[in-house]
């Protein structure tokens, strides 16, 4: 019974580790200056559109 609980907790810890890594990679890519998917190139264009 204890082994089963340890395996379940280990699986959750592993999944949390993977999820955290993917989240950090996503944030790193989102901060990239070479983003071709931006609608506005700078703050002024964004403010002018409002």
Residue pairs with C-beta under 8 A, 6 or more apart in sequence:
40 46
40 49
